[in-house]
Amino acid sequence: MAGEPQDDCLFCKIVAGTIPATIVRETDTTVAFRDINPQAPTHVLVIPKAHHKDAAALAAEAPALAADVLRETQAVADQEKLESYRIVFNTGSGAGQTVWHAHAHVLGGRGLEWPPG
């Protein structure tokens, strides 16, 4: 069910504290932590604490929570002192989503080319 923790979800386990992560920010509704396979000098994931399978589901099922996630991407960028950065939501396996819990990637600290992939 949308919003409920999933036993087989890596990010739900990070939210629960059963899997360690390098947490850089936390609010009542979100957690931000360093990616274990960084693609830029700064690569932080911002996730909702509630489980939603991807960004599209998050936006449809909990738009206020989606706004919290997006607001936290700015807070992460400010905390990391990024003058410019990229926010990426991969939605679906064809777009590179590998963890089925909505999350935003905050990437910065180097030049980012376009197109990205």
PDB file as gemmi writes it, atoms N, CA and C in Angstrom:
CRYST1    1.000    1.000    1.000  90.00  90.00  90.00 P 1                      
ATOM      1  N   MET A   1       0.838  -1.184   0.000  1.00  0.00           N  
ATOM      2  CA  MET A   1       0.000   0.000   0.000  1.00  0.00           C  
ATOM      3  C   MET A   1       0.880   1.245   0.000  1.00  0.00           C  
ATOM      4  N   ALA A   2       0.480   2.249  -0.755  1.00  0.00           N  
ATOM      5  CA  ALA A   2       1.252   3.488  -0.858  1.00  0.00           C  
ATOM      6  C   ALA A   2       1.465   4.110   0.518  1.00  0.00           C  
ATOM      7  N   GLY A   3       2.680   4.548   0.744  1.00  0.00           N  
ATOM      8  CA  GLY A   3       3.021   5.210   1.993  1.00  0.00           C  
ATOM      9  C   GLY A   3       3.485   4.280   3.099  1.00  0.00           C  
ATOM     10  N   GLU A   4       3.164   2.998   2.994  1.00  0.00           N  
ATOM     11  CA  GLU A   4       3.533   2.027   4.028  1.00  0.00           C  
ATOM     12  C   GLU A   4       4.931   1.473   3.770  1.00  0.00           C  
ATOM     13  N   PRO A   5       5.739   1.275   4.827  1.00  0.00           N  
ATOM     14  CA  PRO A   5       7.063   0.681   4.643  1.00  0.00           C  
ATOM     15  C   PRO A   5       6.962  -0.698   3.986  1.00  0.00           C  
ATOM     16  N   GLN A   6       7.933  -0.987   3.144  1.00  0.00           N  
ATOM     17  CA  GLN A   6       7.992  -2.275   2.458  1.00  0.00           C  
ATOM     18  C   GLN A   6       9.179  -3.062   3.007  1.00  0.00           C  
ATOM     19  N   ASP A   7       8.940  -4.298   3.386  1.00  0.00           N  
ATOM     20  CA  ASP A   7       9.985  -5.125   3.993  1.00  0.00           C  
ATOM     21  C   ASP A   7      11.183  -5.351   3.074  1.00  0.00           C  
ATOM     22  N   ASP A   8      10.955  -5.351   1.763  1.00  0.00           N  
ATOM     23  CA  ASP A   8      12.028  -5.641   0.815  1.00  0.00           C  
ATOM     24  C   ASP A   8      12.645  -4.385   0.198  1.00  0.00           C  
ATOM     25  N   CYS A   9      12.361  -3.218   0.771  1.00  0.00           N  
ATOM     26  CA  CYS A   9      12.839  -1.951   0.197  1.00  0.00           C  
ATOM     27  C   CYS A   9      14.083  -1.447   0.935  1.00  0.00           C  
ATOM     28  N   LEU A  10      15.172  -1.292   0.188  1.00  0.00           N  
ATOM     29  CA  LEU A  10      16.425  -0.792   0.749  1.00  0.00           C  
ATOM     30  C   LEU A  10      16.231   0.564   1.428  1.00  0.00           C  
ATOM     31  N   PHE A  11      15.527   1.483   0.775  1.00  0.00           N  
ATOM     32  CA  PHE A  11      15.376   2.829   1.330  1.00  0.00           C  
ATOM     33  C   PHE A  11      14.452   2.837   2.546  1.00  0.00           C  
ATOM     34  N   CYS A  12      13.441   1.978   2.576  1.00  0.00           N  
ATOM     35  CA  CYS A  12      12.612   1.858   3.780  1.00  0.00           C  
ATOM     36  C   CYS A  12      13.466   1.392   4.961  1.00  0.00           C  
ATOM     37  N   LYS A  13      14.423   0.507   4.679  1.00  0.00           N  
ATOM     38  CA  LYS A  13      15.320   0.022   5.734  1.00  0.00           C  
ATOM     39  C   LYS A  13      16.254   1.128   6.211  1.00  0.00           C  
ATOM     40  N   ILE A  14      16.679   2.010   5.314  1.00  0.00           N  
ATOM     41  CA  ILE A  14      17.494   3.164   5.732  1.00  0.00           C  
ATOM     42  C   ILE A  14      16.664   4.083   6.610  1.00  0.00           C  
ATOM     43  N   VAL A  15      15.413   4.346   6.208  1.00  0.00           N  
ATOM     44  CA  VAL A  15      14.519   5.183   7.023  1.00  0.00           C  
ATOM     45  C   VAL A  15      14.351   4.571   8.413  1.00  0.00           C  
ATOM     46  N   ALA A  16      14.189   3.257   8.471  1.00  0.00           N  
ATOM     47  CA  ALA A  16      13.985   2.565   9.748  1.00  0.00           C  
ATOM     48  C   ALA A  16      15.258   2.463  10.579  1.00  0.00           C  
ATOM     49  N   GLY A  17      16.415   2.710   9.956  1.00  0.00           N  
ATOM     50  CA  GLY A  17      17.677   2.624  10.672  1.00  0.00           C  
ATOM     51  C   GLY A  17      18.258   1.227  10.728  1.00  0.00           C  
ATOM     52  N   THR A  18      17.708   0.293   9.973  1.00  0.00           N  
ATOM     53  CA  THR A  18      18.235  -1.075   9.990  1.00  0.00           C  
ATOM     54  C   THR A  18      19.360  -1.287   8.992  1.00  0.00           C  
ATOM     55  N   ILE A  19      19.517  -0.362   8.050  1.00  0.00           N  
ATOM     56  CA  ILE A  19      20.656  -0.356   7.138  1.00  0.00           C  
ATOM     57  C   ILE A  19      21.324   1.006   7.300  1.00  0.00           C  
ATOM     58  N   PRO A  20      22.641   1.026   7.519  1.00  0.00           N  
ATOM     59  CA  PRO A  20      23.318   2.307   7.735  1.00  0.00           C  
ATOM     60  C   PRO A  20      23.432   3.129   6.451  1.00  0.00           C  
ATOM     61  N   ALA A  21      23.471   4.433   6.633  1.00  0.00           N  
ATOM     62  CA  ALA A  21      23.694   5.373   5.540  1.00  0.00           C  
ATOM     63  C   ALA A  21      24.357   6.605   6.136  1.00  0.00           C  
ATOM     64  N   THR A  22      25.070   7.334   5.289  1.00  0.00           N  
ATOM     65  CA  THR A  22      25.667   8.592   5.725  1.00  0.00           C  
ATOM     66  C   THR A  22      24.632   9.690   5.524  1.00  0.00           C  
ATOM     67  N   ILE A  23      23.871   9.945   6.579  1.00  0.00           N  
ATOM     68  CA  ILE A  23      22.770  10.899   6.515  1.00  0.00           C  
ATOM     69  C   ILE A  23      23.325  12.310   6.643  1.00  0.00           C  
ATOM     70  N   VAL A  24      22.898  13.185   5.721  1.00  0.00           N  
ATOM     71  CA  VAL A  24      23.352  14.577   5.739  1.00  0.00           C  
ATOM     72  C   VAL A  24      22.264  15.537   6.197  1.00  0.00           C  
ATOM     73  N   ARG A  25      21.001  15.129   6.057  1.00  0.00           N  
ATOM     74  CA  ARG A  25      19.867  15.939   6.517  1.00  0.00           C  
ATOM     75  C   ARG A  25      18.702  15.002   6.808  1.00  0.00           C  
ATOM     76  N   GLU A  26      17.856  15.437   7.734  1.00  0.00           N  
ATOM     77  CA  GLU A  26      16.636  14.688   8.010  1.00  0.00           C  
ATOM     78  C   GLU A  26      15.574  15.655   8.496  1.00  0.00           C  
ATOM     79  N   THR A  27      14.350  15.474   7.996  1.00  0.00           N  
ATOM     80  CA  THR A  27      13.199  16.242   8.454  1.00  0.00           C  
ATOM     81  C   THR A  27      12.146  15.249   8.942  1.00  0.00           C  
ATOM     82  N   ASP A  28      11.002  15.755   9.313  1.00  0.00           N  
ATOM     83  CA  ASP A  28       9.916  14.866   9.722  1.00  0.00           C  
ATOM     84  C   ASP A  28       9.465  13.960   8.588  1.00  0.00           C  
ATOM     85  N   THR A  29       9.640  14.409   7.335  1.00  0.00           N  
ATOM     86  CA  THR A  29       9.093  13.670   6.191  1.00  0.00           C  
ATOM     87  C   THR A  29      10.134  13.138   5.217  1.00  0.00           C  
ATOM     88  N   THR A  30      11.405  13.561   5.350  1.00  0.00           N  
ATOM     89  CA  THR A  30      12.427  13.184   4.379  1.00  0.00           C  
ATOM     90  C   THR A  30      13.733  12.785   5.064  1.00  0.00           C  
ATOM     91  N   VAL A  31      14.551  12.070   4.303  1.00  0.00           N  
ATOM     92  CA  VAL A  31      15.922  11.750   4.709  1.00  0.00           C  
ATOM     93  C   VAL A  31      16.813  11.995   3.495  1.00  0.00           C  
ATOM     94  N   ALA A  32      17.960  12.601   3.720  1.00  0.00           N  
ATOM     95  CA  ALA A  32      18.956  12.824   2.662  1.00  0.00           C  
ATOM     96  C   ALA A  32      20.253  12.149   3.091  1.00  0.00           C  
ATOM     97  N   PHE A  33      20.820  11.369   2.167  1.00  0.00           N  
ATOM     98  CA  PHE A  33      22.045  10.630   2.494  1.00  0.00           C  
ATOM     99  C   PHE A  33      22.932  10.515   1.258  1.00  0.00           C  
ATOM    100  N   ARG A  34      24.216  10.292   1.495  1.00  0.00           N  
ATOM    101  CA  ARG A  34      25.190  10.195   0.412  1.00  0.00           C  
ATOM    102  C   ARG A  34      24.994   8.904  -0.370  1.00  0.00           C  
ATOM    103  N   ASP A  35      25.074   9.008  -1.701  1.00  0.00           N  
ATOM    104  CA  ASP A  35      24.972   7.836  -2.566  1.00  0.00           C  
ATOM    105  C   ASP A  35      26.217   6.982  -2.384  1.00  0.00           C  
ATOM    106  N   ILE A  36      26.051   5.662  -2.330  1.00  0.00           N  
ATOM    107  CA  ILE A  36      27.202   4.777  -2.141  1.00  0.00           C  
ATOM    108  C   ILE A  36      28.010   4.594  -3.423  1.00  0.00           C  
ATOM    109  N   ASN A  37      27.480   5.038  -4.555  1.00  0.00           N  
ATOM    110  CA  ASN A  37      28.181   4.967  -5.835  1.00  0.00           C  
ATOM    111  C   ASN A  37      28.102   6.353  -6.495  1.00  0.00           C  
ATOM    112  N   PRO A  38      28.804   7.341  -5.926  1.00  0.00           N  
ATOM    113  CA  PRO A  38      28.630   8.723  -6.390  1.00  0.00           C  
ATOM    114  C   PRO A  38      29.057   8.928  -7.840  1.00  0.00           C  
ATOM    115  N   GLN A  39      28.255   9.724  -8.542  1.00  0.00           N  
ATOM    116  CA  GLN A  39      28.520  10.062  -9.934  1.00  0.00           C  
ATOM    117  C   GLN A  39      29.035  11.486 -10.079  1.00  0.00           C  
ATOM    118  N   ALA A  40      29.236  12.170  -8.971  1.00  0.00           N  
ATOM    119  CA  ALA A  40      29.770  13.529  -8.936  1.00  0.00           C  
ATOM    120  C   ALA A  40      30.367  13.730  -7.543  1.00  0.00           C  
ATOM    121  N   PRO A  41      31.206  14.764  -7.366  1.00  0.00           N  
ATOM    122  CA  PRO A  41      31.777  15.000  -6.040  1.00  0.00           C  
ATOM    123  C   PRO A  41      30.709  15.108  -4.944  1.00  0.00           C  
ATOM    124  N   THR A  42      29.586  15.736  -5.262  1.00  0.00           N  
ATOM    125  CA  THR A  42      28.432  15.713  -4.359  1.00  0.00           C  
ATOM    126  C   THR A  42      27.353  14.892  -5.032  1.00  0.00           C  
ATOM    127  N   HIS A  43      26.919  13.830  -4.377  1.00  0.00           N  
ATOM    128  CA  HIS A  43      25.828  12.984  -4.878  1.00  0.00           C  
ATOM    129  C   HIS A  43      25.045  12.527  -3.659  1.00  0.00           C  
ATOM    130  N   VAL A  44      23.946  13.214  -3.422  1.00  0.00           N  
ATOM    131  CA  VAL A  44      23.103  12.959  -2.263  1.00  0.00           C  
ATOM    132  C   VAL A  44      21.723  12.544  -2.748  1.00  0.00           C  
ATOM    133  N   LEU A  45      21.147  11.539  -2.111  1.00  0.00           N  
ATOM    134  CA  LEU A  45      19.782  11.122  -2.406  1.00  0.00           C  
ATOM    135  C   LEU A  45      18.848  11.727  -1.367  1.00  0.00           C  
ATOM    136  N   VAL A  46      17.735  12.251  -1.835  1.00  0.00           N  
ATOM    137  CA  VAL A  46      16.694  12.767  -0.943  1.00  0.00           C  
ATOM    138  C   VAL A  46      15.467  11.892  -1.155  1.00  0.00           C  
ATOM    139  N   ILE A  47      14.995  11.273  -0.077  1.00  0.00           N  
ATOM    140  CA  ILE A  47      13.868  10.354  -0.176  1.00  0.00           C  
ATOM    141  C   ILE A  47      12.761  10.765   0.782  1.00  0.00           C  
ATOM    142  N   PRO A  48      11.522  10.450   0.420  1.00  0.00           N  
ATOM    143  CA  PRO A  48      10.453  10.599   1.404  1.00  0.00           C  
ATOM    144  C   PRO A  48      10.546   9.442   2.395  1.00  0.00           C  
ATOM    145  N   LYS A  49      10.196   9.684   3.636  1.00  0.00           N  
ATOM    146  CA  LYS A  49      10.187   8.591   4.607  1.00  0.00           C  
ATOM    147  C   LYS A  49       9.084   7.589   4.289  1.00  0.00           C  
ATOM    148  N   ALA A  50       7.987   8.061   3.733  1.00  0.00           N  
ATOM    149  CA  ALA A  50       6.899   7.174   3.328  1.00  0.00           C  
ATOM    150  C   ALA A  50       7.255   6.527   1.994  1.00  0.00           C  
ATOM    151  N   HIS A  51       6.885   5.276   1.830  1.00  0.00           N  
ATOM    152  CA  HIS A  51       7.211   4.539   0.607  1.00  0.00           C  
ATOM    153  C   HIS A  51       6.239   4.867  -0.521  1.00  0.00           C  
ATOM    154  N   HIS A  52       6.797   5.323  -1.631  1.00  0.00           N  
ATOM    155  CA  HIS A  52       6.084   5.501  -2.897  1.00  0.00           C  
ATOM    156  C   HIS A  52       7.046   4.985  -3.948  1.00  0.00           C  
ATOM    157  N   LYS A  53       6.559   4.200  -4.907  1.00  0.00           N  
ATOM    158  CA  LYS A  53       7.451   3.434  -5.779  1.00  0.00           C  
ATOM    159  C   LYS A  53       8.322   4.281  -6.696  1.00  0.00           C  
ATOM    160  N   ASP A  54       7.866   5.449  -7.081  1.00  0.00           N  
ATOM    161  CA  ASP A  54       8.669   6.301  -7.959  1.00  0.00           C  
ATOM    162  C   ASP A  54       8.151   7.734  -7.879  1.00  0.00           C  
ATOM    163  N   ALA A  55       8.799   8.634  -8.600  1.00  0.00           N  
ATOM    164  CA  ALA A  55       8.442  10.049  -8.536  1.00  0.00           C  
ATOM    165  C   ALA A  55       7.029  10.300  -9.028  1.00  0.00           C  
ATOM    166  N   ALA A  56       6.597   9.574 -10.070  1.00  0.00           N  
ATOM    167  CA  ALA A  56       5.243   9.768 -10.597  1.00  0.00           C  
ATOM    168  C   ALA A  56       4.200   9.360  -9.558  1.00  0.00           C  
ATOM    169  N   ALA A  57       4.418   8.229  -8.903  1.00  0.00           N  
ATOM    170  CA  ALA A  57       3.489   7.781  -7.863  1.00  0.00           C  
ATOM    171  C   ALA A  57       3.492   8.755  -6.689  1.00  0.00           C  
ATOM    172  N   LEU A  58       4.662   9.233  -6.304  1.00  0.00           N  
ATOM    173  CA  LEU A  58       4.763  10.197  -5.209  1.00  0.00           C  
ATOM    174  C   LEU A  58       3.967  11.460  -5.528  1.00  0.00           C  
ATOM    175  N   ALA A  59       4.128  11.983  -6.721  1.00  0.00           N  
ATOM    176  CA  ALA A  59       3.425  13.198  -7.112  1.00  0.00           C  
ATOM    177  C   ALA A  59       1.911  12.991  -7.116  1.00  0.00           C  
ATOM    178  N   ALA A  60       1.464  11.826  -7.584  1.00  0.00           N  
ATOM    179  CA  ALA A  60       0.032  11.548  -7.665  1.00  0.00           C  
ATOM    180  C   ALA A  60      -0.577  11.248  -6.291  1.00  0.00           C  
ATOM    181  N   GLU A  61       0.148  10.498  -5.456  1.00  0.00           N  
ATOM    182  CA  GLU A  61      -0.394  10.015  -4.191  1.00  0.00           C  
ATOM    183  C   GLU A  61      -0.176  10.972  -3.024  1.00  0.00           C  
ATOM    184  N   ALA A  62       0.879  11.777  -3.090  1.00  0.00           N  
ATOM    185  CA  ALA A  62       1.235  12.646  -1.955  1.00  0.00           C  
ATOM    186  C   ALA A  62       1.939  13.902  -2.453  1.00  0.00           C  
ATOM    187  N   PRO A  63       1.220  14.785  -3.135  1.00  0.00           N  
ATOM    188  CA  PRO A  63       1.875  15.968  -3.716  1.00  0.00           C  
ATOM    189  C   PRO A  63       2.579  16.862  -2.690  1.00  0.00           C  
ATOM    190  N   ALA A  64       2.045  16.970  -1.491  1.00  0.00           N  
ATOM    191  CA  ALA A  64       2.715  17.787  -0.473  1.00  0.00           C  
ATOM    192  C   ALA A  64       4.046  17.161  -0.077  1.00  0.00           C  
ATOM    193  N   LEU A  65       4.093  15.834  -0.026  1.00  0.00           N  
ATOM    194  CA  LEU A  65       5.337  15.133   0.287  1.00  0.00           C  
ATOM    195  C   LEU A  65       6.330  15.279  -0.856  1.00  0.00           C  
ATOM    196  N   ALA A  66       5.841  15.248  -2.095  1.00  0.00           N  
ATOM    197  CA  ALA A  66       6.713  15.490  -3.247  1.00  0.00           C  
ATOM    198  C   ALA A  66       7.348  16.879  -3.141  1.00  0.00           C  
ATOM    199  N   ALA A  67       6.568  17.845  -2.714  1.00  0.00           N  
ATOM    200  CA  ALA A  67       7.101  19.205  -2.520  1.00  0.00           C  
ATOM    201  C   ALA A  67       8.155  19.224  -1.417  1.00  0.00           C  
ATOM    202  N   ASP A  68       7.943  18.456  -0.355  1.00  0.00           N  
ATOM    203  CA  ASP A  68       8.946  18.367   0.712  1.00  0.00           C  
ATOM    204  C   ASP A  68      10.266  17.836   0.172  1.00  0.00           C  
ATOM    205  N   VAL A  69      10.192  16.791  -0.652  1.00  0.00           N  
ATOM    206  CA  VAL A  69      11.406  16.210  -1.240  1.00  0.00           C  
ATOM    207  C   VAL A  69      12.119  17.255  -2.079  1.00  0.00           C  
ATOM    208  N   LEU A  70      11.384  17.949  -2.922  1.00  0.00           N  
ATOM    209  CA  LEU A  70      11.996  18.957  -3.780  1.00  0.00           C  
ATOM    210  C   LEU A  70      12.584  20.104  -2.962  1.00  0.00           C  
ATOM    211  N   ARG A  71      11.884  20.521  -1.922  1.00  0.00           N  
ATOM    212  CA  ARG A  71      12.395  21.583  -1.046  1.00  0.00           C  
ATOM    213  C   ARG A  71      13.695  21.140  -0.387  1.00  0.00           C  
ATOM    214  N   GLU A  72      13.777  19.881   0.002  1.00  0.00           N  
ATOM    215  CA  GLU A  72      14.995  19.373   0.641  1.00  0.00           C  
ATOM    216  C   GLU A  72      16.164  19.286  -0.328  1.00  0.00           C  
ATOM    217  N   THR A  73      15.902  19.110  -1.629  1.00  0.00           N  
ATOM    218  CA  THR A  73      17.018  19.123  -2.576  1.00  0.00           C  
ATOM    219  C   THR A  73      17.718  20.477  -2.536  1.00  0.00           C  
ATOM    220  N   GLN A  74      16.941  21.548  -2.417  1.00  0.00           N  
ATOM    221  CA  GLN A  74      17.535  22.891  -2.299  1.00  0.00           C  
ATOM    222  C   GLN A  74      18.311  23.032  -0.995  1.00  0.00           C  
ATOM    223  N   ALA A  75      17.761  22.510   0.089  1.00  0.00           N  
ATOM    224  CA  ALA A  75      18.441  22.579   1.379  1.00  0.00           C  
ATOM    225  C   ALA A  75      19.770  21.818   1.339  1.00  0.00           C  
ATOM    226  N   VAL A  76      19.776  20.658   0.677  1.00  0.00           N  
ATOM    227  CA  VAL A  76      21.021  19.894   0.520  1.00  0.00           C  
ATOM    228  C   VAL A  76      22.023  20.707  -0.290  1.00  0.00           C  
ATOM    229  N   ALA A  77      21.581  21.279  -1.405  1.00  0.00           N  
ATOM    230  CA  ALA A  77      22.482  22.080  -2.241  1.00  0.00           C  
ATOM    231  C   ALA A  77      23.055  23.256  -1.453  1.00  0.00           C  
ATOM    232  N   ASP A  78      22.228  23.905  -0.664  1.00  0.00           N  
ATOM    233  CA  ASP A  78      22.715  25.019   0.166  1.00  0.00           C  
ATOM    234  C   ASP A  78      23.730  24.518   1.194  1.00  0.00           C  
ATOM    235  N   GLN A  79      23.411  23.431   1.867  1.00  0.00           N  
ATOM    236  CA  GLN A  79      24.307  22.880   2.886  1.00  0.00           C  
ATOM    237  C   GLN A  79      25.645  22.458   2.281  1.00  0.00           C  
ATOM    238  N   GLU A  80      25.597  21.906   1.079  1.00  0.00           N  
ATOM    239  CA  GLU A  80      26.807  21.443   0.400  1.00  0.00           C  
ATOM    240  C   GLU A  80      27.539  22.570  -0.323  1.00  0.00           C  
ATOM    241  N   LYS A  81      26.970  23.778  -0.272  1.00  0.00           N  
ATOM    242  CA  LYS A  81      27.553  24.973  -0.897  1.00  0.00           C  
ATOM    243  C   LYS A  81      27.720  24.811  -2.413  1.00  0.00           C  
ATOM    244  N   LEU A  82      26.693  24.258  -3.034  1.00  0.00           N  
ATOM    245  CA  LEU A  82      26.703  24.068  -4.479  1.00  0.00           C  
ATOM    246  C   LEU A  82      26.167  25.319  -5.155  1.00  0.00           C  
ATOM    247  N   GLU A  83      26.952  25.912  -6.035  1.00  0.00           N  
ATOM    248  CA  GLU A  83      26.484  27.073  -6.798  1.00  0.00           C  
ATOM    249  C   GLU A  83      25.546  26.646  -7.917  1.00  0.00           C  
ATOM    250  N   SER A  84      25.814  25.483  -8.483  1.00  0.00           N  
ATOM    251  CA  SER A  84      24.917  24.902  -9.477  1.00  0.00           C  
ATOM    252  C   SER A  84      24.874  23.403  -9.238  1.00  0.00           C  
ATOM    253  N   TYR A  85      23.769  22.805  -9.617  1.00  0.00           N  
ATOM    254  CA  TYR A  85      23.585  21.382  -9.349  1.00  0.00           C  
ATOM    255  C   TYR A  85      22.463  20.856 -10.227  1.00  0.00           C  
ATOM    256  N   ARG A  86      22.362  19.552 -10.277  1.00  0.00           N  
ATOM    257  CA  ARG A  86      21.309  18.889 -11.039  1.00  0.00           C  
ATOM    258  C   ARG A  86      20.486  18.042 -10.074  1.00  0.00           C  
ATOM    259  N   ILE A  87      19.168  18.045 -10.299  1.00  0.00           N  
ATOM    260  CA  ILE A  87      18.247  17.176  -9.572  1.00  0.00           C  
ATOM    261  C   ILE A  87      17.729  16.159 -10.578  1.00  0.00           C  
ATOM    262  N   VAL A  88      17.839  14.875 -10.250  1.00  0.00           N  
ATOM    263  CA  VAL A  88      17.401  13.812 -11.152  1.00  0.00           C  
ATOM    264  C   VAL A  88      16.438  12.891 -10.412  1.00  0.00           C  
ATOM    265  N   PHE A  89      15.291  12.647 -11.032  1.00  0.00           N  
ATOM    266  CA  PHE A  89      14.354  11.612 -10.588  1.00  0.00           C  
ATOM    267  C   PHE A  89      14.311  10.564 -11.698  1.00  0.00           C  
ATOM    268  N   ASN A  90      14.826   9.376 -11.453  1.00  0.00           N  
ATOM    269  CA  ASN A  90      14.707   8.278 -12.423  1.00  0.00           C  
ATOM    270  C   ASN A  90      13.388   7.566 -12.135  1.00  0.00           C  
ATOM    271  N   THR A  91      12.541   7.470 -13.143  1.00  0.00           N  
ATOM    272  CA  THR A  91      11.237   6.836 -12.967  1.00  0.00           C  
ATOM    273  C   THR A  91      11.097   5.710 -13.973  1.00  0.00           C  
ATOM    274  N   GLY A  92      11.208   4.482 -13.488  1.00  0.00           N  
ATOM    275  CA  GLY A  92      11.122   3.306 -14.336  1.00  0.00           C  
ATOM    276  C   GLY A  92      12.493   2.738 -14.652  1.00  0.00           C  
ATOM    277  N   SER A  93      12.532   1.444 -14.909  1.00  0.00           N  
ATOM    278  CA  SER A  93      13.803   0.771 -15.158  1.00  0.00           C  
ATOM    279  C   SER A  93      14.491   1.295 -16.416  1.00  0.00           C  
ATOM    280  N   GLY A  94      13.729   1.686 -17.433  1.00  0.00           N  
ATOM    281  CA  GLY A  94      14.321   2.220 -18.654  1.00  0.00           C  
ATOM    282  C   GLY A  94      15.030   3.546 -18.441  1.00  0.00           C  
ATOM    283  N   ALA A  95      14.697   4.240 -17.359  1.00  0.00           N  
ATOM    284  CA  ALA A  95      15.346   5.504 -17.021  1.00  0.00           C  
ATOM    285  C   ALA A  95      16.460   5.317 -16.003  1.00  0.00           C  
ATOM    286  N   GLY A  96      16.692   4.069 -15.595  1.00  0.00           N  
ATOM    287  CA  GLY A  96      17.781   3.793 -14.666  1.00  0.00           C  
ATOM    288  C   GLY A  96      17.364   3.634 -13.218  1.00  0.00           C  
ATOM    289  N   GLN A  97      16.069   3.600 -12.914  1.00  0.00           N  
ATOM    290  CA  GLN A  97      15.653   3.399 -11.534  1.00  0.00           C  
ATOM    291  C   GLN A  97      15.956   1.966 -11.120  1.00  0.00           C  
ATOM    292  N   THR A  98      16.672   1.813 -10.022  1.00  0.00           N  
ATOM    293  CA  THR A  98      17.022   0.476  -9.526  1.00  0.00           C  
ATOM    294  C   THR A  98      16.471   0.213  -8.134  1.00  0.00           C  
ATOM    295  N   VAL A  99      16.110   1.247  -7.406  1.00  0.00           N  
ATOM    296  CA  VAL A  99      15.475   1.093  -6.094  1.00  0.00           C  
ATOM    297  C   VAL A  99      14.061   1.648  -6.240  1.00  0.00           C  
ATOM    298  N   TRP A 100      13.073   0.827  -5.940  1.00  0.00           N  
ATOM    299  CA  TRP A 100      11.668   1.178  -6.177  1.00  0.00           C  
ATOM    300  C   TRP A 100      11.069   1.884  -4.971  1.00  0.00           C  
ATOM    301  N   HIS A 101      11.683   3.021  -4.650  1.00  0.00           N  
ATOM    302  CA  HIS A 101      11.250   3.957  -3.604  1.00  0.00           C  
ATOM    303  C   HIS A 101      11.626   5.315  -4.173  1.00  0.00           C  
ATOM    304  N   ALA A 102      10.666   6.209  -4.306  1.00  0.00           N  
ATOM    305  CA  ALA A 102      10.924   7.517  -4.917  1.00  0.00           C  
ATOM    306  C   ALA A 102      12.148   8.174  -4.288  1.00  0.00           C  
ATOM    307  N   HIS A 103      12.977   8.765  -5.134  1.00  0.00           N  
ATOM    308  CA  HIS A 103      14.153   9.468  -4.631  1.00  0.00           C  
ATOM    309  C   HIS A 103      14.668  10.458  -5.667  1.00  0.00           C  
ATOM    310  N   ALA A 104      15.220  11.548  -5.152  1.00  0.00           N  
ATOM    311  CA  ALA A 104      15.849  12.560  -5.985  1.00  0.00           C  
ATOM    312  C   ALA A 104      17.351  12.486  -5.777  1.00  0.00           C  
ATOM    313  N   HIS A 105      18.093  12.545  -6.876  1.00  0.00           N  
ATOM    314  CA  HIS A 105      19.543  12.635  -6.815  1.00  0.00           C  
ATOM    315  C   HIS A 105      19.915  14.109  -6.888  1.00  0.00           C  
ATOM    316  N   VAL A 106      20.740  14.577  -5.971  1.00  0.00           N  
ATOM    317  CA  VAL A 106      21.302  15.923  -6.037  1.00  0.00           C  
ATOM    318  C   VAL A 106      22.768  15.746  -6.418  1.00  0.00           C  
ATOM    319  N   LEU A 107      23.119  16.221  -7.608  1.00  0.00           N  
ATOM    320  CA  LEU A 107      24.471  16.051  -8.157  1.00  0.00           C  
ATOM    321  C   LEU A 107      25.113  17.407  -8.370  1.00  0.00           C  
ATOM    322  N   GLY A 108      26.350  17.548  -7.945  1.00  0.00           N  
ATOM    323  CA  GLY A 108      27.061  18.802  -8.151  1.00  0.00           C  
ATOM    324  C   GLY A 108      28.531  18.675  -7.787  1.00  0.00           C  
ATOM    325  N   GLY A 109      29.213  19.797  -7.878  1.00  0.00           N  
ATOM    326  CA  GLY A 109      30.632  19.810  -7.547  1.00  0.00           C  
ATOM    327  C   GLY A 109      31.539  19.629  -8.738  1.00  0.00           C  
ATOM    328  N   ARG A 110      30.966  19.492  -9.950  1.00  0.00           N  
ATOM    329  CA  ARG A 110      31.722  19.414 -11.198  1.00  0.00           C  
ATOM    330  C   ARG A 110      30.786  19.845 -12.318  1.00  0.00           C  
ATOM    331  N   GLY A 111      31.350  20.098 -13.475  1.00  0.00           N  
ATOM    332  CA  GLY A 111      30.526  20.406 -14.639  1.00  0.00           C  
ATOM    333  C   GLY A 111      29.686  19.187 -15.018  1.00  0.00           C  
ATOM    334  N   LEU A 112      28.435  19.405 -15.355  1.00  0.00           N  
ATOM    335  CA  LEU A 112      27.539  18.322 -15.741  1.00  0.00           C  
ATOM    336  C   LEU A 112      27.127  18.557 -17.183  1.00  0.00           C  
ATOM    337  N   GLU A 113      27.441  17.604 -18.028  1.00  0.00           N  
ATOM    338  CA  GLU A 113      27.200  17.714 -19.462  1.00  0.00           C  
ATOM    339  C   GLU A 113      25.721  17.522 -19.801  1.00  0.00           C  
ATOM    340  N   TRP A 114      25.351  17.981 -20.991  1.00  0.00           N  
ATOM    341  CA  TRP A 114      23.998  17.767 -21.505  1.00  0.00           C  
ATOM    342  C   TRP A 114      24.099  17.299 -22.944  1.00  0.00           C  
ATOM    343  N   PRO A 115      23.419  16.277 -23.364  1.00  0.00           N  
ATOM    344  CA  PRO A 115      22.446  15.537 -22.567  1.00  0.00           C  
ATOM    345  C   PRO A 115      23.113  14.619 -21.570  1.00  0.00           C  
ATOM    346  N   PRO A 116      22.399  14.269 -20.496  1.00  0.00           N  
ATOM    347  CA  PRO A 116      23.028  13.524 -19.409  1.00  0.00           C  
ATOM    348  C   PRO A 116      23.294  12.059 -19.695  1.00  0.00           C  
ATOM    349  N   GLY A 117      22.631  11.412 -20.606  1.00  0.00           N  
ATOM    350  CA  GLY A 117      22.868   9.998 -20.724  1.00  0.00           C  
ATOM    351  C   GLY A 117      22.684   9.518 -22.104  1.00  0.00           C  
TER     352      GLY A 117                                                      
END                                                                             
